[in-house]
Amino acid sequence: AWCVSAAFALANVRKQSLSDLTERPISIVHGCRFLDRPLLRALPEVVAPGGLVVWSTFLDGDGPPQAPPFRPSRRLQRGEMEHLFGESRGFEVLRAEEGTLLTRGVWESAQFLLARR
């Protein structure tokens, strides 16, 4: 049997720094359909050793997007997540793959990442 203690926090991470939001390192960070590069660059500071980052968001594909997000600034570049959460940042990429996410009835290119610190 597993016994797990968890604490959850609801916060506007665009208005507060991550280090102000937590008193201890974070064990699991999950983001879906969300891209905030300053937030992603700050995550390594607060993820606990052995902690996981699970992230998926839209990818700048081979052609123009057919559905939002349309701006390139709201889409990942190929290899960007592996760079942000690779060995040079103290992480091990456990899984990184491309796929699709549904947005407004259209399947758009996306990247999925699982990394451990």
Beta strands, then each sheet from edge to edge (+ up, - down):
strand 1: 26-32
strand 2: 47-58
strand 3: 92-103
strand 4: 106-116
sheet 1: 1+ 2+ 4- 3+
end
